[in-house]
Amino acid sequence: MIIIYLQNMIKILRSFLYLSAFMFVLSSCKVLQVHKTHDLSTDEKIYREFAVTDSTNLAEVPWKNLFTDPRLQTLIMEAVENNPDLQIAVARMKKAEANLQQSKATFFPSLSIGAKATAQNENSDGSGSTEFYQIYGSTSWEADIWGKLNSTKKANMASFLESEAYKRAVQTQLIANVAMNYYKLLALDAQLQITETTLEKRKANVEAMKLLKDNDVITGADLVLSEANRYSAEVSIPDLKQNIYETENTLSLLLGRNPGSIERGALQDQQVYADLQNGIPAQLLANRPDVQQAEYKFRYYAEMTHVARSYFYPSLTLSASGGISETDFSKLFDAKTAFWNLTGGLIQPLFNQGLNKQRLKVAEANQEEYLIAFKQTLLSAGEEVVNAMHGYQSATDKIAIRTNQIAYLEKAVDYTMELLKYTSSTNYTDVLTSEVNLLSAQISGVNDKLQQLQAVVTLYRSLGGGWKE
């Protein structure tokens, strides 16, 4: 009897082997090849007039070398360690990795085991009970003839790599945000210091103007104007302090800590990284995380298109089950009664209420959508790079010009004040105008330095810097 069973099993397995070989030949036909080659390269003109062929790239510089302020380095390290958005990105990676591992496991047969015990009364009075015990197992395996399982695995691999790129994108943006807000905080400190210094000078001027009024050098109107000029500087101080308070809270949130004060340096001590190189446009594909993320998103849906196409073709499944049974539990593992079953199924979808067509059309539309999204991400990256390069150059030019403006305005304030004391050809309006212009130029000078520092940060982030150690 056993020999007959074995012969039957061999015949069945041989039939499935022939069928599998036939299906494999079909799968090699060009009609089943659904992947298209898409151009995912960058346009060499994406950097406008800043396009170069030198492969030197600012993104390759470790962030510790770019940001040399020890206090800023400490803040960035704390943010990378504790920032909630970055922790969420890590959790996303774990989920994607779990999906990838599961898709790899689908290539292997499923296996399950079980045990069953049954007690049944044969007579109405409760006598003549029958016991039945069984241990059994089953396995099932689907042949990946059309590459559905393989494409699913590739799709999950792309999804995992996308989550990894997302984590790098979050870190790149996080480092940039910490640096941006840190420099903003230093700029606000500098503006507050300038305003408070100006306020002290204007208080001194009021006292000087009172003496001049007592000596009939100026009029009462001039004295009133000097008082108003003093308060015009003082009124901006509460707003500056409020901005400092809010910026500290913003930084605290990025650091994953409760709102509080931030230890920091001074704006004038910040060194501007001057060796700015944008590299060749193709490096955006290798360095910029959000570009990588968009690419992997597209590849995910390209593989899912293949998966959707495979539903139109037959699926081959092999399954087997077997076990032992006995009416006496003590003899179960010595039982001579065994059962087994080997089946195979070839299922060809004929009518599925349009589900297969709908699945394929949706997958192809997703693939098209994310190819466009990828190209759009590249264009946005190029725009950010050239804007940052141009912003840095504009700030550098303004700093040189502003330095001369401030120097001459300081002289104008001194000269007009002296002329007011000793000549009648000058009135306090001249002094007032020069003082207002000087304060405005000094505040603008701080903004120029801030723009220059933040342009470097923007360029660094735009090129994809910050995620490499």
PyMOL commands that set and color helices and strands:
alter all, ss='L'
color gray80, all
select helices_A, chain A and resi 2-27+30-32+48-50+58-60+63-66+70-82+84-105+148-214+220-234+237-255+267-269+283-287+289-310+329-334+355-422+428-462
alter helices_A, ss='H'
color red, helices_A
select strands_A, chain A and resi 110-121+129-143+315-326+338-347
alter strands_A, ss='S'
color yellow, strands_A
deselect
rebuild
show_as cartoon
